[in-house]
Amino acid sequence: MEQKNSTEQKNCNRSEPRTIVDKYYSVEFSFTGLETVYQFRIRDLSESGICVLVREDSVVLEYLKEGEIFNMKYYSTDLPGKIEELETEVKHISKDKQGRFKGHVMVGLQILEKEK
């Protein structure tokens, strides 16, 4: 996985330094009332959370709210086809202060359920 530069690392409103973890490459979630299943590439990782990039006009933002907890499916980089469903909290939804991802917001997620 490519290393992130320091400017990109600051985009996710986090206080702790990043540690790149290669466990998951994408996250998937769906909501009652929506027919679409949303899958996002994981953009940034740390020991306590991840960020995904979402278009600011996406309907999914009507369902994702800071502090809410959902079961989300994570796709493993270790074993192709391996999917883990983990309890996840939406930590923040914020615009990219650097303007690198124009028209998008960064959604910070934290996995709450530890591996069994």
Beta strands, then each sheet from edge to edge (+ up, - down):
strand 1: 24-29
strand 2: 38-45
strand 3: 50-55
strand 4: 69-76
strand 5: 83-95
strand 6: 104-111
sheet 1: 1+ 2- 3+ 6- 5+ 4- 1+
end
